[in-house]
Amino acid sequence: MTAAQHRTWLKFTAIAVAVFGPVFSLGTIPAVAEPARWSLDLLAWPLDGAQDYAADTTRFLTAITGGFLLGWGVMLWFLATRVHVLAPEAVRRTVIAGLLAWFGLDSAGSIASGHAVNAGFNLIVLLLLAGPLWWPAQEG
């Protein structure tokens, strides 16, 4: 892939990360919490309705998580649109490092909390978000 194609992939990654911010933050409002509750239920496979947002602490943690996801997505967008053209290899490596850090800690925590299936979901997401960014851009 060329550097321009990497920038396009970075924008995809930015949007894919950022979109979950509002989804999870809306989980703090009982009337519109269903998408967040369903996402959590999916990630804690199987879909059995066991995950809910009834606890204040869950809603609070979801608000924080949503903020981080939106912020991370916005940062990725700015790296793609404002920094990548100046330092494409540094941006590529930075994004891969961030994705690997998320993958490692999230997966370890998922396994430790009895939700090892989420580590498998995380691997799929990691491969999708990193996509061609695993390799340096080709000249062209």
CNS distance restraints for C-alpha pairs under 8 A (distance, minus, plus):
assign (resid   1 and name CA) (resid   5 and name CA) 5.86 0.50 0.50
assign (resid   1 and name CA) (resid   6 and name CA) 6.65 0.50 0.50
assign (resid   1 and name CA) (resid 132 and name CA) 7.13 0.50 0.50
assign (resid   1 and name CA) (resid 137 and name CA) 5.38 0.50 0.50
assign (resid   1 and name CA) (resid 138 and name CA) 5.69 0.50 0.50
assign (resid   2 and name CA) (resid   6 and name CA) 6.29 0.50 0.50
assign (resid   2 and name CA) (resid 137 and name CA) 4.89 0.50 0.50
assign (resid   2 and name CA) (resid 138 and name CA) 4.95 0.50 0.50
assign (resid   2 and name CA) (resid 139 and name CA) 6.09 0.50 0.50
assign (resid   2 and name CA) (resid 140 and name CA) 5.88 0.50 0.50
assign (resid   3 and name CA) (resid   7 and name CA) 6.29 0.50 0.50
assign (resid   3 and name CA) (resid  85 and name CA) 7.91 0.50 0.50
assign (resid   3 and name CA) (resid  88 and name CA) 6.85 0.50 0.50
assign (resid   3 and name CA) (resid 137 and name CA) 5.15 0.50 0.50
assign (resid   3 and name CA) (resid 138 and name CA) 6.92 0.50 0.50
assign (resid   3 and name CA) (resid 139 and name CA) 7.50 0.50 0.50
assign (resid   3 and name CA) (resid 140 and name CA) 7.89 0.50 0.50
assign (resid   4 and name CA) (resid   8 and name CA) 6.45 0.50 0.50
assign (resid   5 and name CA) (resid   9 and name CA) 6.27 0.50 0.50
assign (resid   6 and name CA) (resid  10 and name CA) 6.07 0.50 0.50
assign (resid   6 and name CA) (resid 132 and name CA) 7.22 0.50 0.50
assign (resid   6 and name CA) (resid 133 and name CA) 6.55 0.50 0.50
assign (resid   6 and name CA) (resid 137 and name CA) 6.90 0.50 0.50
assign (resid   7 and name CA) (resid  11 and name CA) 6.30 0.50 0.50
assign (resid   7 and name CA) (resid  80 and name CA) 5.22 0.50 0.50
assign (resid   7 and name CA) (resid  81 and name CA) 7.22 0.50 0.50
assign (resid   7 and name CA) (resid  84 and name CA) 6.94 0.50 0.50
assign (resid   8 and name CA) (resid  12 and name CA) 6.44 0.50 0.50
assign (resid   8 and name CA) (resid  80 and name CA) 7.66 0.50 0.50
assign (resid   9 and name CA) (resid  13 and name CA) 6.19 0.50 0.50
assign (resid   9 and name CA) (resid 131 and name CA) 7.67 0.50 0.50
assign (resid   9 and name CA) (resid 132 and name CA) 7.70 0.50 0.50
assign (resid   9 and name CA) (resid 133 and name CA) 7.75 0.50 0.50
assign (resid  10 and name CA) (resid  14 and name CA) 6.06 0.50 0.50
assign (resid  10 and name CA) (resid  76 and name CA) 6.81 0.50 0.50
assign (resid  10 and name CA) (resid  77 and name CA) 7.00 0.50 0.50
assign (resid  10 and name CA) (resid  80 and name CA) 5.57 0.50 0.50
assign (resid  11 and name CA) (resid  15 and name CA) 6.22 0.50 0.50
assign (resid  11 and name CA) (resid  76 and name CA) 7.21 0.50 0.50
assign (resid  11 and name CA) (resid  77 and name CA) 5.57 0.50 0.50
assign (resid  11 and name CA) (resid  80 and name CA) 6.12 0.50 0.50
assign (resid  11 and name CA) (resid  81 and name CA) 7.91 0.50 0.50
assign (resid  12 and name CA) (resid  16 and name CA) 6.08 0.50 0.50
assign (resid  12 and name CA) (resid 129 and name CA) 7.74 0.50 0.50
assign (resid  13 and name CA) (resid  17 and name CA) 6.16 0.50 0.50
assign (resid  13 and name CA) (resid  73 and name CA) 7.57 0.50 0.50
assign (resid  13 and name CA) (resid  76 and name CA) 7.40 0.50 0.50
assign (resid  13 and name CA) (resid 129 and name CA) 5.16 0.50 0.50
assign (resid  13 and name CA) (resid 130 and name CA) 7.49 0.50 0.50
assign (resid  14 and name CA) (resid  18 and name CA) 5.99 0.50 0.50
assign (resid  14 and name CA) (resid  72 and name CA) 7.60 0.50 0.50
assign (resid  14 and name CA) (resid  73 and name CA) 4.34 0.50 0.50
assign (resid  14 and name CA) (resid  74 and name CA) 6.52 0.50 0.50
assign (resid  14 and name CA) (resid  75 and name CA) 7.66 0.50 0.50
assign (resid  14 and name CA) (resid  76 and name CA) 4.97 0.50 0.50
assign (resid  14 and name CA) (resid  77 and name CA) 5.18 0.50 0.50
assign (resid  15 and name CA) (resid  19 and name CA) 5.87 0.50 0.50
assign (resid  15 and name CA) (resid  73 and name CA) 6.15 0.50 0.50
assign (resid  15 and name CA) (resid  77 and name CA) 7.60 0.50 0.50
assign (resid  16 and name CA) (resid  20 and name CA) 7.30 0.50 0.50
assign (resid  16 and name CA) (resid  73 and name CA) 7.53 0.50 0.50
assign (resid  16 and name CA) (resid 129 and name CA) 7.67 0.50 0.50
assign (resid  17 and name CA) (resid  21 and name CA) 7.49 0.50 0.50
assign (resid  17 and name CA) (resid  69 and name CA) 6.02 0.50 0.50
assign (resid  17 and name CA) (resid  70 and name CA) 7.00 0.50 0.50
assign (resid  17 and name CA) (resid  72 and name CA) 7.08 0.50 0.50
assign (resid  17 and name CA) (resid  73 and name CA) 5.07 0.50 0.50
assign (resid  18 and name CA) (resid  22 and name CA) 7.76 0.50 0.50
assign (resid  18 and name CA) (resid  69 and name CA) 5.46 0.50 0.50
assign (resid  18 and name CA) (resid  70 and name CA) 4.23 0.50 0.50
assign (resid  18 and name CA) (resid  71 and name CA) 7.11 0.50 0.50
assign (resid  18 and name CA) (resid  72 and name CA) 6.79 0.50 0.50
assign (resid  18 and name CA) (resid  73 and name CA) 4.14 0.50 0.50
assign (resid  18 and name CA) (resid  74 and name CA) 6.65 0.50 0.50
assign (resid  19 and name CA) (resid  23 and name CA) 6.84 0.50 0.50
assign (resid  19 and name CA) (resid  69 and name CA) 7.91 0.50 0.50
assign (resid  19 and name CA) (resid  70 and name CA) 6.93 0.50 0.50
assign (resid  19 and name CA) (resid  73 and name CA) 7.88 0.50 0.50
assign (resid  20 and name CA) (resid  24 and name CA) 6.05 0.50 0.50
assign (resid  20 and name CA) (resid  66 and name CA) 6.63 0.50 0.50
assign (resid  20 and name CA) (resid  69 and name CA) 6.42 0.50 0.50
assign (resid  20 and name CA) (resid  70 and name CA) 7.09 0.50 0.50
assign (resid  21 and name CA) (resid  25 and name CA) 6.06 0.50 0.50
assign (resid  21 and name CA) (resid  65 and name CA) 7.09 0.50 0.50
assign (resid  21 and name CA) (resid  66 and name CA) 3.71 0.50 0.50
assign (resid  21 and name CA) (resid  67 and name CA) 5.78 0.50 0.50
assign (resid  21 and name CA) (resid  68 and name CA) 7.09 0.50 0.50
assign (resid  21 and name CA) (resid  69 and name CA) 4.78 0.50 0.50
assign (resid  21 and name CA) (resid  70 and name CA) 4.48 0.50 0.50
assign (resid  22 and name CA) (resid  26 and name CA) 5.87 0.50 0.50
assign (resid  22 and name CA) (resid  66 and name CA) 5.97 0.50 0.50
assign (resid  22 and name CA) (resid  67 and name CA) 7.85 0.50 0.50
assign (resid  22 and name CA) (resid  70 and name CA) 7.16 0.50 0.50
assign (resid  23 and name CA) (resid  27 and name CA) 6.72 0.50 0.50
assign (resid  23 and name CA) (resid  35 and name CA) 6.53 0.50 0.50
assign (resid  23 and name CA) (resid  36 and name CA) 5.67 0.50 0.50
assign (resid  23 and name CA) (resid  66 and name CA) 7.16 0.50 0.50
assign (resid  24 and name CA) (resid  28 and name CA) 7.50 0.50 0.50
assign (resid  24 and name CA) (resid  35 and name CA) 7.93 0.50 0.50
assign (resid  24 and name CA) (resid  36 and name CA) 5.12 0.50 0.50
assign (resid  24 and name CA) (resid  62 and name CA) 5.59 0.50 0.50
assign (resid  24 and name CA) (resid  63 and name CA) 6.57 0.50 0.50
assign (resid  24 and name CA) (resid  65 and name CA) 7.01 0.50 0.50
assign (resid  24 and name CA) (resid  66 and name CA) 4.94 0.50 0.50
assign (resid  25 and name CA) (resid  62 and name CA) 5.89 0.50 0.50
assign (resid  25 and name CA) (resid  63 and name CA) 4.51 0.50 0.50
assign (resid  25 and name CA) (resid  64 and name CA) 7.59 0.50 0.50
assign (resid  25 and name CA) (resid  65 and name CA) 7.47 0.50 0.50
assign (resid  25 and name CA) (resid  66 and name CA) 4.79 0.50 0.50
assign (resid  25 and name CA) (resid  67 and name CA) 7.10 0.50 0.50
assign (resid  26 and name CA) (resid  32 and name CA) 6.14 0.50 0.50
assign (resid  26 and name CA) (resid  33 and name CA) 5.73 0.50 0.50
assign (resid  26 and name CA) (resid  36 and name CA) 7.11 0.50 0.50
assign (resid  26 and name CA) (resid  63 and name CA) 7.74 0.50 0.50
assign (resid  27 and name CA) (resid  32 and name CA) 6.57 0.50 0.50
assign (resid  27 and name CA) (resid  33 and name CA) 3.91 0.50 0.50
assign (resid  27 and name CA) (resid  34 and name CA) 7.05 0.50 0.50
assign (resid  27 and name CA) (resid  35 and name CA) 7.41 0.50 0.50
assign (resid  27 and name CA) (resid  36 and name CA) 5.13 0.50 0.50
assign (resid  27 and name CA) (resid  37 and name CA) 6.86 0.50 0.50
assign (resid  27 and name CA) (resid  53 and name CA) 6.91 0.50 0.50
assign (resid  27 and name CA) (resid  59 and name CA) 6.36 0.50 0.50
assign (resid  27 and name CA) (resid  62 and name CA) 6.64 0.50 0.50
assign (resid  27 and name CA) (resid  63 and name CA) 7.49 0.50 0.50
assign (resid  28 and name CA) (resid  33 and name CA) 6.49 0.50 0.50
assign (resid  28 and name CA) (resid  53 and name CA) 7.54 0.50 0.50
assign (resid  28 and name CA) (resid  59 and name CA) 4.64 0.50 0.50
assign (resid  28 and name CA) (resid  60 and name CA) 6.92 0.50 0.50
assign (resid  28 and name CA) (resid  62 and name CA) 6.76 0.50 0.50
assign (resid  28 and name CA) (resid  63 and name CA) 6.31 0.50 0.50
assign (resid  29 and name CA) (resid  33 and name CA) 5.70 0.50 0.50
assign (resid  30 and name CA) (resid  34 and name CA) 7.92 0.50 0.50
assign (resid  30 and name CA) (resid  53 and name CA) 7.61 0.50 0.50
assign (resid  33 and name CA) (resid  37 and name CA) 6.06 0.50 0.50
assign (resid  33 and name CA) (resid  53 and name CA) 7.32 0.50 0.50
assign (resid  34 and name CA) (resid  38 and name CA) 5.86 0.50 0.50
assign (resid  35 and name CA) (resid  39 and name CA) 6.07 0.50 0.50
assign (resid  36 and name CA) (resid  40 and name CA) 6.18 0.50 0.50
assign (resid  37 and name CA) (resid  41 and name CA) 6.10 0.50 0.50
assign (resid  37 and name CA) (resid  51 and name CA) 6.42 0.50 0.50
assign (resid  37 and name CA) (resid  52 and name CA) 5.58 0.50 0.50
assign (resid  37 and name CA) (resid  53 and name CA) 6.42 0.50 0.50
assign (resid  38 and name CA) (resid  42 and name CA) 6.07 0.50 0.50
assign (resid  38 and name CA) (resid  49 and name CA) 7.80 0.50 0.50
assign (resid  38 and name CA) (resid  51 and name CA) 7.84 0.50 0.50
assign (resid  39 and name CA) (resid  43 and name CA) 6.19 0.50 0.50
assign (resid  40 and name CA) (resid  44 and name CA) 6.15 0.50 0.50
assign (resid  40 and name CA) (resid  51 and name CA) 6.44 0.50 0.50
assign (resid  41 and name CA) (resid  45 and name CA) 6.21 0.50 0.50
assign (resid  41 and name CA) (resid  46 and name CA) 7.20 0.50 0.50
assign (resid  41 and name CA) (resid  47 and name CA) 5.57 0.50 0.50
assign (resid  41 and name CA) (resid  48 and name CA) 7.02 0.50 0.50
assign (resid  41 and name CA) (resid  49 and name CA) 6.31 0.50 0.50
assign (resid  41 and name CA) (resid  50 and name CA) 6.87 0.50 0.50
assign (resid  41 and name CA) (resid  51 and name CA) 5.20 0.50 0.50
assign (resid  41 and name CA) (resid  52 and name CA) 7.88 0.50 0.50
assign (resid  42 and name CA) (resid  46 and name CA) 6.51 0.50 0.50
assign (resid  42 and name CA) (resid  47 and name CA) 5.50 0.50 0.50
assign (resid  43 and name CA) (resid 117 and name CA) 7.40 0.50 0.50
assign (resid  43 and name CA) (resid 118 and name CA) 5.39 0.50 0.50
assign (resid  43 and name CA) (resid 121 and name CA) 7.18 0.50 0.50
assign (resid  44 and name CA) (resid  51 and name CA) 7.78 0.50 0.50
assign (resid  44 and name CA) (resid 115 and name CA) 5.76 0.50 0.50
assign (resid  44 and name CA) (resid 117 and name CA) 6.86 0.50 0.50
assign (resid  44 and name CA) (resid 118 and name CA) 6.31 0.50 0.50
assign (resid  45 and name CA) (resid 115 and name CA) 7.84 0.50 0.50
assign (resid  45 and name CA) (resid 117 and name CA) 6.66 0.50 0.50
assign (resid  45 and name CA) (resid 118 and name CA) 7.63 0.50 0.50
assign (resid  53 and name CA) (resid  58 and name CA) 5.88 0.50 0.50
assign (resid  53 and name CA) (resid  59 and name CA) 5.95 0.50 0.50
assign (resid  54 and name CA) (resid  58 and name CA) 7.33 0.50 0.50
assign (resid  54 and name CA) (resid  59 and name CA) 7.58 0.50 0.50
assign (resid  55 and name CA) (resid  59 and name CA) 6.53 0.50 0.50
assign (resid  56 and name CA) (resid  60 and name CA) 6.10 0.50 0.50
assign (resid  57 and name CA) (resid  61 and name CA) 6.08 0.50 0.50
assign (resid  58 and name CA) (resid  62 and name CA) 6.03 0.50 0.50
assign (resid  59 and name CA) (resid  63 and name CA) 6.22 0.50 0.50
assign (resid  60 and name CA) (resid  64 and name CA) 6.48 0.50 0.50
assign (resid  61 and name CA) (resid  65 and name CA) 6.08 0.50 0.50
assign (resid  62 and name CA) (resid  66 and name CA) 5.94 0.50 0.50
assign (resid  63 and name CA) (resid  67 and name CA) 6.26 0.50 0.50
assign (resid  64 and name CA) (resid  68 and name CA) 6.32 0.50 0.50
assign (resid  65 and name CA) (resid  69 and name CA) 6.15 0.50 0.50
assign (resid  66 and name CA) (resid  70 and name CA) 6.15 0.50 0.50
assign (resid  67 and name CA) (resid  71 and name CA) 6.04 0.50 0.50
assign (resid  68 and name CA) (resid  72 and name CA) 5.94 0.50 0.50
assign (resid  69 and name CA) (resid  73 and name CA) 6.08 0.50 0.50
assign (resid  70 and name CA) (resid  74 and name CA) 6.17 0.50 0.50
assign (resid  71 and name CA) (resid  75 and name CA) 6.14 0.50 0.50
assign (resid  72 and name CA) (resid  76 and name CA) 6.19 0.50 0.50
assign (resid  73 and name CA) (resid  77 and name CA) 6.21 0.50 0.50
assign (resid  74 and name CA) (resid  78 and name CA) 6.31 0.50 0.50
assign (resid  75 and name CA) (resid  79 and name CA) 6.16 0.50 0.50
assign (resid  76 and name CA) (resid  80 and name CA) 6.16 0.50 0.50
assign (resid  76 and name CA) (resid  95 and name CA) 7.54 0.50 0.50
assign (resid  77 and name CA) (resid  81 and name CA) 6.10 0.50 0.50
assign (resid  78 and name CA) (resid  82 and name CA) 5.37 0.50 0.50
assign (resid  78 and name CA) (resid  83 and name CA) 6.89 0.50 0.50
assign (resid  79 and name CA) (resid  83 and name CA) 4.82 0.50 0.50
assign (resid  79 and name CA) (resid  84 and name CA) 5.74 0.50 0.50
assign (resid  79 and name CA) (resid  91 and name CA) 6.66 0.50 0.50
assign (resid  80 and name CA) (resid  84 and name CA) 5.22 0.50 0.50
assign (resid  80 and name CA) (resid  85 and name CA) 7.86 0.50 0.50
assign (resid  80 and name CA) (resid  91 and name CA) 7.88 0.50 0.50
assign (resid  81 and name CA) (resid  85 and name CA) 7.63 0.50 0.50
assign (resid  82 and name CA) (resid  86 and name CA) 7.85 0.50 0.50
assign (resid  83 and name CA) (resid  87 and name CA) 6.26 0.50 0.50
assign (resid  83 and name CA) (resid  88 and name CA) 7.52 0.50 0.50
assign (resid  83 and name CA) (resid  91 and name CA) 7.24 0.50 0.50
assign (resid  84 and name CA) (resid  88 and name CA) 4.40 0.50 0.50
assign (resid  84 and name CA) (resid  89 and name CA) 7.81 0.50 0.50
assign (resid  84 and name CA) (resid  90 and name CA) 7.91 0.50 0.50
assign (resid  84 and name CA) (resid  91 and name CA) 5.73 0.50 0.50
assign (resid  84 and name CA) (resid  92 and name CA) 7.91 0.50 0.50
assign (resid  87 and name CA) (resid  91 and name CA) 6.20 0.50 0.50
assign (resid  88 and name CA) (resid  92 and name CA) 6.09 0.50 0.50
assign (resid  89 and name CA) (resid  93 and name CA) 6.15 0.50 0.50
assign (resid  89 and name CA) (resid 136 and name CA) 6.63 0.50 0.50
assign (resid  89 and name CA) (resid 137 and name CA) 7.80 0.50 0.50
assign (resid  90 and name CA) (resid  94 and name CA) 6.03 0.50 0.50
assign (resid  91 and name CA) (resid  95 and name CA) 6.11 0.50 0.50
assign (resid  92 and name CA) (resid  96 and name CA) 6.24 0.50 0.50
assign (resid  92 and name CA) (resid 133 and name CA) 6.16 0.50 0.50
assign (resid  92 and name CA) (resid 134 and name CA) 7.99 0.50 0.50
assign (resid  92 and name CA) (resid 136 and name CA) 7.50 0.50 0.50
assign (resid  93 and name CA) (resid  97 and name CA) 6.03 0.50 0.50
assign (resid  94 and name CA) (resid  98 and name CA) 6.20 0.50 0.50
assign (resid  95 and name CA) (resid  99 and name CA) 6.15 0.50 0.50
assign (resid  95 and name CA) (resid 130 and name CA) 7.99 0.50 0.50
assign (resid  96 and name CA) (resid 100 and name CA) 6.09 0.50 0.50
assign (resid  96 and name CA) (resid 130 and name CA) 6.54 0.50 0.50
assign (resid  96 and name CA) (resid 133 and name CA) 7.19 0.50 0.50
assign (resid  96 and name CA) (resid 134 and name CA) 7.08 0.50 0.50
assign (resid  97 and name CA) (resid 101 and name CA) 6.10 0.50 0.50
assign (resid  98 and name CA) (resid 102 and name CA) 6.19 0.50 0.50
assign (resid  99 and name CA) (resid 103 and name CA) 6.03 0.50 0.50
assign (resid  99 and name CA) (resid 126 and name CA) 6.63 0.50 0.50
assign (resid  99 and name CA) (resid 130 and name CA) 7.42 0.50 0.50
assign (resid 100 and name CA) (resid 104 and name CA) 6.00 0.50 0.50
assign (resid 100 and name CA) (resid 126 and name CA) 7.62 0.50 0.50
assign (resid 101 and name CA) (resid 105 and name CA) 6.25 0.50 0.50
assign (resid 102 and name CA) (resid 106 and name CA) 5.72 0.50 0.50
assign (resid 103 and name CA) (resid 107 and name CA) 5.73 0.50 0.50
assign (resid 103 and name CA) (resid 119 and name CA) 7.91 0.50 0.50
assign (resid 103 and name CA) (resid 122 and name CA) 6.27 0.50 0.50
assign (resid 103 and name CA) (resid 123 and name CA) 7.29 0.50 0.50
assign (resid 103 and name CA) (resid 126 and name CA) 6.84 0.50 0.50
assign (resid 104 and name CA) (resid 108 and name CA) 6.04 0.50 0.50
assign (resid 105 and name CA) (resid 109 and name CA) 6.03 0.50 0.50
assign (resid 106 and name CA) (resid 110 and name CA) 6.02 0.50 0.50
assign (resid 106 and name CA) (resid 119 and name CA) 7.50 0.50 0.50
assign (resid 106 and name CA) (resid 122 and name CA) 7.88 0.50 0.50
assign (resid 107 and name CA) (resid 111 and name CA) 6.13 0.50 0.50
assign (resid 107 and name CA) (resid 116 and name CA) 7.37 0.50 0.50
assign (resid 107 and name CA) (resid 118 and name CA) 6.79 0.50 0.50
assign (resid 107 and name CA) (resid 119 and name CA) 4.50 0.50 0.50
assign (resid 107 and name CA) (resid 122 and name CA) 6.78 0.50 0.50
assign (resid 108 and name CA) (resid 112 and name CA) 6.09 0.50 0.50
assign (resid 108 and name CA) (resid 119 and name CA) 7.60 0.50 0.50
assign (resid 109 and name CA) (resid 113 and name CA) 6.02 0.50 0.50
assign (resid 110 and name CA) (resid 114 and name CA) 6.37 0.50 0.50
assign (resid 110 and name CA) (resid 115 and name CA) 4.90 0.50 0.50
assign (resid 110 and name CA) (resid 116 and name CA) 5.52 0.50 0.50
assign (resid 110 and name CA) (resid 117 and name CA) 7.90 0.50 0.50
assign (resid 110 and name CA) (resid 118 and name CA) 6.15 0.50 0.50
assign (resid 110 and name CA) (resid 119 and name CA) 6.46 0.50 0.50
assign (resid 111 and name CA) (resid 115 and name CA) 5.25 0.50 0.50
assign (resid 111 and name CA) (resid 116 and name CA) 4.15 0.50 0.50
assign (resid 111 and name CA) (resid 117 and name CA) 7.78 0.50 0.50
assign (resid 111 and name CA) (resid 118 and name CA) 7.74 0.50 0.50
assign (resid 111 and name CA) (resid 119 and name CA) 6.99 0.50 0.50
assign (resid 112 and name CA) (resid 116 and name CA) 7.68 0.50 0.50
assign (resid 115 and name CA) (resid 119 and name CA) 7.76 0.50 0.50
assign (resid 116 and name CA) (resid 120 and name CA) 7.25 0.50 0.50
assign (resid 117 and name CA) (resid 121 and name CA) 6.64 0.50 0.50
assign (resid 118 and name CA) (resid 122 and name CA) 5.96 0.50 0.50
assign (resid 119 and name CA) (resid 123 and name CA) 6.25 0.50 0.50
assign (resid 120 and name CA) (resid 124 and name CA) 6.58 0.50 0.50
assign (resid 121 and name CA) (resid 125 and name CA) 6.30 0.50 0.50
assign (resid 122 and name CA) (resid 126 and name CA) 5.93 0.50 0.50
assign (resid 123 and name CA) (resid 127 and name CA) 6.19 0.50 0.50
assign (resid 124 and name CA) (resid 128 and name CA) 6.16 0.50 0.50
assign (resid 125 and name CA) (resid 129 and name CA) 5.93 0.50 0.50
assign (resid 126 and name CA) (resid 130 and name CA) 5.90 0.50 0.50
assign (resid 127 and name CA) (resid 131 and name CA) 5.57 0.50 0.50
assign (resid 130 and name CA) (resid 134 and name CA) 6.25 0.50 0.50
assign (resid 133 and name CA) (resid 137 and name CA) 7.83 0.50 0.50
